Amino acid sequence: MEIASQMILFANVVDHGSFSATARSLGVSPSAVSKQIGHLEDRLGVRLLNRSTRRVSMTAEGQSFYERCAVIAAGVSEAEALAVSMGKRPQGALRIVSTVAFAKSQLMPLLPAFVARYPDLRMILEVTDRSVDLAISDYDLAIRFTEQVKDESVVQRKIAANTRVICAAPSYLAQHGTPRAPDELSRHNCLRVSTVEHWNDWRFTGAGGERVIRAAGNFEANSADTVYHATLAGLGIARLSTYLVGADLAAGRLVRLFPDHVQQNGAILAVYSDRRNLSPKVRVFIDFLVEQFTPVPPWEQAVDVA
């Protein structure tokens, strides 16, 4: 057996916890599995496993080696799943959860083209800005921002950059004046998002380094979509993503403030829970989003936000 196959087998033994359980999953004898692991240890010149009558445990060297083997095993499994899925027609219900603003402004206009391409799929879309635990939900996929993803076990794929800018309606600026420097924001009504507290920390980078201005005012909402509409109505100044305000900036419905400052350290992500058995319906939807939003998202083609 080649070393790559032995490495994958070693990862399987660790995951199953014993030679016998691994053998049952592969349809071979426990002695055949044990023999190949022994050959691998001989080839490497180190002991990888401590054996007992019922279970195996890793040595320190085995722990370090397993981390690399697990990556290889996952990659092979993913490639195999991709090959199998190519011969299957995506069908059934595709359950997606998305943030409110992104779903309304960007996903909905694209869905007719996606459904036309995959007519056997049935779309189920839920919109919420609250945190979502994919491990205990029945969603196939979540559309989230970098700051919203706390679970390191989920798989993340970037579908677009998330650029945020400071802006306000002309009506607000006409009544309250236009701030010329970040320090002047303390004298203005800054609109807040309540779902992720540090979204209200507005960061500015200049010659003196980075400054953080905490947004404060008389209005906050649990959705960026609501803050967006409050900004359009002239209620105050907000920091909003360009996917939401790009067209408004181009049309003059909103005015960008501090054009030398822009936040580009986040991303819009497709998030799912299991890399190894990614279904065709999820894969084609993620690929469709990447196709639509890269290399330059359409909302950033409407106006210069760099």
C-alpha beads as a LAMMPS data file, in Angstrom:
LAMMPS data file: protein, C-alpha beads

306 atoms
305 bonds

1 atom types
1 bond types

-500.0 500.0 xlo xhi
-500.0 500.0 ylo yhi
-500.0 500.0 zlo zhi

Masses

1 110.0

Atoms # bond

1 1 1 0.000 0.000 0.000
2 1 1 1.302 3.476 -0.884
3 1 1 2.022 5.885 1.957
4 1 1 -0.896 8.163 0.985
5 1 1 -3.317 5.255 1.402
6 1 1 -1.685 4.291 4.687
7 1 1 -2.040 7.865 5.945
8 1 1 -5.751 7.861 5.108
9 1 1 -6.117 4.491 6.806
10 1 1 -4.321 5.828 9.891
11 1 1 -6.733 8.785 10.054
12 1 1 -9.665 6.349 9.807
13 1 1 -8.303 4.227 12.655
14 1 1 -7.988 7.289 14.882
15 1 1 -11.480 8.482 13.956
16 1 1 -13.036 5.048 14.589
17 1 1 -11.013 4.411 17.745
18 1 1 -10.064 0.810 16.973
19 1 1 -8.776 -1.551 14.288
20 1 1 -11.944 -3.628 14.366
21 1 1 -14.305 -0.676 13.844
22 1 1 -12.151 0.576 10.989
23 1 1 -12.057 -2.888 9.453
24 1 1 -15.860 -3.164 9.566
25 1 1 -16.247 0.188 7.840
26 1 1 -13.871 -0.895 5.066
27 1 1 -14.982 -4.494 4.765
28 1 1 -11.578 -5.975 5.585
29 1 1 -10.115 -7.895 8.523
30 1 1 -8.755 -6.145 11.637
31 1 1 -5.433 -7.899 11.113
32 1 1 -5.145 -6.358 7.633
33 1 1 -5.666 -2.908 9.090
34 1 1 -3.194 -3.520 11.913
35 1 1 -0.636 -4.839 9.452
36 1 1 -0.801 -1.703 7.272
37 1 1 -0.474 0.598 10.272
38 1 1 2.552 -1.422 11.349
39 1 1 4.078 -0.995 7.884
40 1 1 3.448 2.750 8.141
41 1 1 5.163 2.946 11.536
42 1 1 8.116 0.971 10.189
43 1 1 8.363 3.294 7.194
44 1 1 8.327 6.400 9.399
45 1 1 10.488 4.949 12.138
46 1 1 8.120 6.089 14.914
47 1 1 5.315 4.543 16.928
48 1 1 2.007 6.201 16.092
49 1 1 -0.461 4.205 18.191
50 1 1 -0.636 2.579 21.579
51 1 1 -2.580 -0.677 21.237
52 1 1 -4.942 -2.345 23.682
53 1 1 -7.345 -5.244 23.266
54 1 1 -10.297 -2.945 22.525
55 1 1 -9.039 0.500 21.578
56 1 1 -6.049 2.385 20.289
57 1 1 -4.704 5.753 21.400
58 1 1 -2.239 8.079 19.731
59 1 1 1.298 8.697 20.833
60 1 1 2.591 12.278 20.820
61 1 1 4.124 11.615 17.409
62 1 1 0.877 10.067 16.261
63 1 1 -1.093 13.169 17.299
64 1 1 1.113 15.461 15.212
65 1 1 1.035 13.063 12.257
66 1 1 -2.750 12.618 12.490
67 1 1 -3.395 16.331 11.952
68 1 1 -1.790 16.122 8.493
69 1 1 -3.377 12.780 7.688
70 1 1 -6.842 14.079 8.572
71 1 1 -6.454 16.937 6.077
72 1 1 -5.488 14.500 3.330
73 1 1 -8.350 12.134 4.178
74 1 1 -10.866 14.995 4.125
75 1 1 -9.525 16.228 0.792
76 1 1 -9.817 12.793 -0.797
77 1 1 -13.341 12.385 0.578
78 1 1 -14.358 15.794 -0.733
79 1 1 -12.910 15.075 -4.181
80 1 1 -14.762 11.766 -4.279
81 1 1 -18.022 13.424 -3.254
82 1 1 -17.524 16.062 -5.956
83 1 1 -16.997 13.413 -8.619
84 1 1 -20.097 11.516 -7.534
85 1 1 -22.200 14.681 -7.396
86 1 1 -21.296 15.593 -10.966
87 1 1 -23.423 12.721 -12.140
88 1 1 -26.416 13.689 -10.016
89 1 1 -29.058 16.271 -10.822
90 1 1 -29.582 18.665 -7.877
91 1 1 -33.084 18.169 -6.516
92 1 1 -35.190 18.416 -3.398
93 1 1 -35.504 21.231 -0.882
94 1 1 -32.595 23.641 -0.429
95 1 1 -32.893 25.334 2.974
96 1 1 -30.993 28.610 3.228
97 1 1 -30.778 31.138 6.046
98 1 1 -29.466 34.605 5.243
99 1 1 -29.101 37.988 6.838
100 1 1 -32.109 40.161 6.085
101 1 1 -30.464 42.941 4.103
102 1 1 -28.337 40.682 1.924
103 1 1 -31.257 38.400 1.126
104 1 1 -33.509 41.287 0.088
105 1 1 -30.975 43.309 -1.858
106 1 1 -28.753 40.638 -3.444
107 1 1 -30.156 37.100 -3.193
108 1 1 -33.729 37.734 -4.297
109 1 1 -32.819 39.329 -7.655
110 1 1 -30.665 36.277 -8.492
111 1 1 -33.077 33.508 -7.513
112 1 1 -35.093 33.468 -10.780
113 1 1 -31.940 32.680 -12.784
114 1 1 -30.843 30.012 -10.297
115 1 1 -34.263 28.317 -10.205
116 1 1 -34.407 28.366 -14.007
117 1 1 -31.020 26.640 -14.126
118 1 1 -32.036 23.992 -11.547
119 1 1 -35.805 23.502 -11.903
120 1 1 -35.880 20.379 -9.708
121 1 1 -34.834 22.367 -6.637
122 1 1 -37.309 23.891 -4.199
123 1 1 -35.975 26.972 -2.402
124 1 1 -36.740 27.567 1.283
125 1 1 -35.289 30.875 2.491
126 1 1 -35.357 32.217 6.031
127 1 1 -34.040 35.677 6.807
128 1 1 -32.678 36.643 10.211
129 1 1 -29.739 38.570 11.601
130 1 1 -29.675 36.461 14.762
131 1 1 -26.976 33.843 15.281
132 1 1 -27.683 30.404 13.837
133 1 1 -26.288 27.061 15.032
134 1 1 -26.019 24.901 11.917
135 1 1 -25.253 21.808 13.993
136 1 1 -28.736 21.734 15.515
137 1 1 -30.752 23.312 12.703
138 1 1 -32.024 21.870 9.441
139 1 1 -30.490 24.582 7.255
140 1 1 -28.290 23.373 4.413
141 1 1 -26.454 26.672 4.127
142 1 1 -26.130 30.035 5.874
143 1 1 -25.123 33.361 4.372
144 1 1 -23.252 35.222 7.062
145 1 1 -20.576 37.854 7.660
146 1 1 -17.125 37.190 9.104
147 1 1 -18.024 38.729 12.469
148 1 1 -21.086 36.493 12.851
149 1 1 -19.273 33.153 12.555
150 1 1 -18.032 31.967 15.960
151 1 1 -18.115 28.189 15.430
152 1 1 -14.698 27.043 14.218
153 1 1 -16.062 23.641 13.197
154 1 1 -18.148 24.959 10.301
155 1 1 -16.871 25.311 6.754
156 1 1 -16.670 28.823 5.335
157 1 1 -16.383 29.846 1.692
158 1 1 -15.986 33.488 0.770
159 1 1 -18.492 34.618 -1.848
160 1 1 -17.651 38.342 -1.810
161 1 1 -15.687 41.002 0.005
162 1 1 -17.684 43.078 2.486
163 1 1 -16.710 46.725 2.253
164 1 1 -18.315 49.145 4.707
165 1 1 -18.515 52.936 4.407
166 1 1 -19.871 55.797 6.517
167 1 1 -22.822 57.557 4.909
168 1 1 -25.865 59.737 5.499
169 1 1 -28.816 61.126 3.594
170 1 1 -28.557 64.650 2.092
171 1 1 -31.550 65.659 4.208
172 1 1 -29.739 64.785 7.446
173 1 1 -26.564 66.609 6.405
174 1 1 -28.544 69.682 5.340
175 1 1 -30.128 69.885 8.784
176 1 1 -27.189 68.878 11.003
177 1 1 -24.099 69.653 8.968
178 1 1 -21.444 67.408 7.457
179 1 1 -18.736 66.022 9.762
180 1 1 -15.261 66.576 8.311
181 1 1 -13.299 64.361 10.701
182 1 1 -14.159 61.202 12.674
183 1 1 -13.901 63.090 15.981
184 1 1 -16.924 65.175 14.957
185 1 1 -19.154 62.087 14.947
186 1 1 -19.668 62.505 18.700
187 1 1 -21.855 65.505 17.859
188 1 1 -24.011 63.537 15.438
189 1 1 -26.707 60.880 15.633
190 1 1 -24.972 57.614 14.743
191 1 1 -27.255 54.672 14.056
192 1 1 -26.468 51.330 15.701
193 1 1 -26.967 47.620 14.948
194 1 1 -27.906 45.660 18.081
195 1 1 -27.231 42.080 16.946
196 1 1 -23.401 42.259 16.917
197 1 1 -22.140 44.803 19.429
198 1 1 -18.706 45.400 17.946
199 1 1 -20.306 46.350 14.621
200 1 1 -20.849 49.657 16.419
201 1 1 -17.087 50.173 16.758
202 1 1 -16.256 52.273 13.708
203 1 1 -12.562 52.016 12.885
204 1 1 -10.574 54.756 11.191
205 1 1 -6.959 54.446 10.082
206 1 1 -4.800 57.510 9.559
207 1 1 -1.330 58.913 10.038
208 1 1 -1.621 58.468 13.792
209 1 1 -2.680 54.822 13.536
210 1 1 -6.096 53.295 14.095
211 1 1 -8.875 55.014 16.009
212 1 1 -12.128 53.425 17.153
213 1 1 -15.257 55.558 17.421
214 1 1 -18.166 53.937 19.267
215 1 1 -21.383 54.730 17.416
216 1 1 -23.908 56.427 19.708
217 1 1 -27.310 57.926 19.036
218 1 1 -31.025 57.663 19.641
219 1 1 -31.778 54.744 17.315
220 1 1 -30.679 51.118 16.959
221 1 1 -32.192 48.090 15.248
222 1 1 -31.575 44.362 15.097
223 1 1 -31.147 44.407 11.316
224 1 1 -28.796 46.292 9.018
225 1 1 -31.733 46.532 6.613
226 1 1 -33.682 48.598 9.142
227 1 1 -30.668 50.818 9.832
228 1 1 -30.298 51.283 6.080
229 1 1 -33.875 52.501 5.697
230 1 1 -33.480 54.757 8.742
231 1 1 -30.421 56.282 7.062
232 1 1 -32.326 56.868 3.830
233 1 1 -35.061 58.555 5.865
234 1 1 -32.533 61.045 7.240
235 1 1 -32.488 59.796 10.817
236 1 1 -28.709 59.816 11.201
237 1 1 -25.286 58.635 10.074
238 1 1 -24.572 54.923 9.608
239 1 1 -21.804 52.546 8.673
240 1 1 -23.233 50.235 6.035
241 1 1 -21.996 47.657 3.554
242 1 1 -21.567 48.753 -0.044
243 1 1 -23.736 45.868 -1.266
244 1 1 -26.575 47.733 0.443
245 1 1 -25.753 51.375 -0.367
246 1 1 -23.719 51.249 -3.592
247 1 1 -26.635 52.193 -5.852
248 1 1 -27.788 54.898 -3.432
249 1 1 -24.325 56.473 -3.376
250 1 1 -24.229 56.463 -7.166
251 1 1 -27.702 58.016 -7.396
252 1 1 -27.056 60.632 -4.701
253 1 1 -29.697 59.293 -2.324
254 1 1 -26.874 58.852 0.198
255 1 1 -23.612 60.747 0.639
256 1 1 -20.411 58.989 1.550
257 1 1 -18.506 60.593 4.421
258 1 1 -14.750 60.351 5.057
259 1 1 -13.919 58.943 1.595
260 1 1 -10.329 58.292 2.680
261 1 1 -11.581 55.765 5.244
262 1 1 -12.991 52.393 4.250
263 1 1 -13.321 49.103 6.132
264 1 1 -12.455 46.066 4.015
265 1 1 -11.436 43.471 6.603
266 1 1 -14.612 41.391 6.399
267 1 1 -16.199 38.986 3.975
268 1 1 -19.608 37.653 3.006
269 1 1 -19.521 33.903 3.562
270 1 1 -21.370 30.773 2.572
271 1 1 -21.283 28.633 5.722
272 1 1 -22.137 24.948 6.039
273 1 1 -21.489 22.250 8.608
274 1 1 -19.997 19.248 6.805
275 1 1 -17.298 19.409 4.128
276 1 1 -17.155 15.672 3.571
277 1 1 -20.706 15.045 2.395
278 1 1 -21.610 18.314 0.696
279 1 1 -24.733 17.642 -1.334
280 1 1 -24.988 18.617 -5.009
281 1 1 -27.786 21.113 -4.272
282 1 1 -25.607 23.033 -1.801
283 1 1 -22.540 22.871 -4.006
284 1 1 -24.291 24.276 -7.090
285 1 1 -25.813 27.126 -5.084
286 1 1 -22.468 28.138 -3.595
287 1 1 -20.815 27.921 -7.014
288 1 1 -23.629 30.071 -8.444
289 1 1 -23.078 32.765 -5.808
290 1 1 -19.327 32.797 -6.394
291 1 1 -19.981 33.072 -10.127
292 1 1 -22.255 36.086 -9.571
293 1 1 -20.159 37.950 -6.994
294 1 1 -16.532 37.456 -8.065
295 1 1 -14.064 38.805 -8.936
296 1 1 -15.823 42.195 -8.501
297 1 1 -19.316 42.201 -6.983
298 1 1 -21.918 44.032 -9.074
299 1 1 -22.675 46.580 -6.343
300 1 1 -19.080 47.825 -6.412
301 1 1 -19.235 48.276 -10.175
302 1 1 -21.919 50.925 -9.691
303 1 1 -19.768 53.354 -7.720
304 1 1 -16.138 53.812 -6.709
305 1 1 -15.896 52.674 -3.111
306 1 1 -12.174 51.957 -2.920

Bonds

1 1 1 2
2 1 2 3
3 1 3 4
4 1 4 5
5 1 5 6
6 1 6 7
7 1 7 8
8 1 8 9
9 1 9 10
10 1 10 11
11 1 11 12
12 1 12 13
13 1 13 14
14 1 14 15
15 1 15 16
16 1 16 17
17 1 17 18
18 1 18 19
19 1 19 20
20 1 20 21
21 1 21 22
22 1 22 23
23 1 23 24
24 1 24 25
25 1 25 26
26 1 26 27
27 1 27 28
28 1 28 29
29 1 29 30
30 1 30 31
31 1 31 32
32 1 32 33
33 1 33 34
34 1 34 35
35 1 35 36
36 1 36 37
37 1 37 38
38 1 38 39
39 1 39 40
40 1 40 41
41 1 41 42
42 1 42 43
43 1 43 44
44 1 44 45
45 1 45 46
46 1 46 47
47 1 47 48
48 1 48 49
49 1 49 50
50 1 50 51
51 1 51 52
52 1 52 53
53 1 53 54
54 1 54 55
55 1 55 56
56 1 56 57
57 1 57 58
58 1 58 59
59 1 59 60
60 1 60 61
61 1 61 62
62 1 62 63
63 1 63 64
64 1 64 65
65 1 65 66
66 1 66 67
67 1 67 68
68 1 68 69
69 1 69 70
70 1 70 71
71 1 71 72
72 1 72 73
73 1 73 74
74 1 74 75
75 1 75 76
76 1 76 77
77 1 77 78
78 1 78 79
79 1 79 80
80 1 80 81
81 1 81 82
82 1 82 83
83 1 83 84
84 1 84 85
85 1 85 86
86 1 86 87
87 1 87 88
88 1 88 89
89 1 89 90
90 1 90 91
91 1 91 92
92 1 92 93
93 1 93 94
94 1 94 95
95 1 95 96
96 1 96 97
97 1 97 98
98 1 98 99
99 1 99 100
100 1 100 101
101 1 101 102
102 1 102 103
103 1 103 104
104 1 104 105
105 1 105 106
106 1 106 107
107 1 107 108
108 1 108 109
109 1 109 110
110 1 110 111
111 1 111 112
112 1 112 113
113 1 113 114
114 1 114 115
115 1 115 116
116 1 116 117
117 1 117 118
118 1 118 119
119 1 119 120
120 1 120 121
121 1 121 122
122 1 122 123
123 1 123 124
124 1 124 125
125 1 125 126
126 1 126 127
127 1 127 128
128 1 128 129
129 1 129 130
130 1 130 131
131 1 131 132
132 1 132 133
133 1 133 134
134 1 134 135
135 1 135 136
136 1 136 137
137 1 137 138
138 1 138 139
139 1 139 140
140 1 140 141
141 1 141 142
142 1 142 143
143 1 143 144
144 1 144 145
145 1 145 146
146 1 146 147
147 1 147 148
148 1 148 149
149 1 149 150
150 1 150 151
151 1 151 152
152 1 152 153
153 1 153 154
154 1 154 155
155 1 155 156
156 1 156 157
157 1 157 158
158 1 158 159
159 1 159 160
160 1 160 161
161 1 161 162
162 1 162 163
163 1 163 164
164 1 164 165
165 1 165 166
166 1 166 167
167 1 167 168
168 1 168 169
169 1 169 170
170 1 170 171
171 1 171 172
172 1 172 173
173 1 173 174
174 1 174 175
175 1 175 176
176 1 176 177
177 1 177 178
178 1 178 179
179 1 179 180
180 1 180 181
181 1 181 182
182 1 182 183
183 1 183 184
184 1 184 185
185 1 185 186
186 1 186 187
187 1 187 188
188 1 188 189
189 1 189 190
190 1 190 191
191 1 191 192
192 1 192 193
193 1 193 194
194 1 194 195
195 1 195 196
196 1 196 197
197 1 197 198
198 1 198 199
199 1 199 200
200 1 200 201
201 1 201 202
202 1 202 203
203 1 203 204
204 1 204 205
205 1 205 206
206 1 206 207
207 1 207 208
208 1 208 209
209 1 209 210
210 1 210 211
211 1 211 212
212 1 212 213
213 1 213 214
214 1 214 215
215 1 215 216
216 1 216 217
217 1 217 218
218 1 218 219
219 1 219 220
220 1 220 221
221 1 221 222
222 1 222 223
223 1 223 224
224 1 224 225
225 1 225 226
226 1 226 227
227 1 227 228
228 1 228 229
229 1 229 230
230 1 230 231
231 1 231 232
232 1 232 233
233 1 233 234
234 1 234 235
235 1 235 236
236 1 236 237
237 1 237 238
238 1 238 239
239 1 239 240
240 1 240 241
241 1 241 242
242 1 242 243
243 1 243 244
244 1 244 245
245 1 245 246
246 1 246 247
247 1 247 248
248 1 248 249
249 1 249 250
250 1 250 251
251 1 251 252
252 1 252 253
253 1 253 254
254 1 254 255
255 1 255 256
256 1 256 257
257 1 257 258
258 1 258 259
259 1 259 260
260 1 260 261
261 1 261 262
262 1 262 263
263 1 263 264
264 1 264 265
265 1 265 266
266 1 266 267
267 1 267 268
268 1 268 269
269 1 269 270
270 1 270 271
271 1 271 272
272 1 272 273
273 1 273 274
274 1 274 275
275 1 275 276
276 1 276 277
277 1 277 278
278 1 278 279
279 1 279 280
280 1 280 281
281 1 281 282
282 1 282 283
283 1 283 284
284 1 284 285
285 1 285 286
286 1 286 287
287 1 287 288
288 1 288 289
289 1 289 290
290 1 290 291
291 1 291 292
292 1 292 293
293 1 293 294
294 1 294 295
295 1 295 296
296 1 296 297
297 1 297 298
298 1 298 299
299 1 299 300
300 1 300 301
301 1 301 302
302 1 302 303
303 1 303 304
304 1 304 305
305 1 305 306
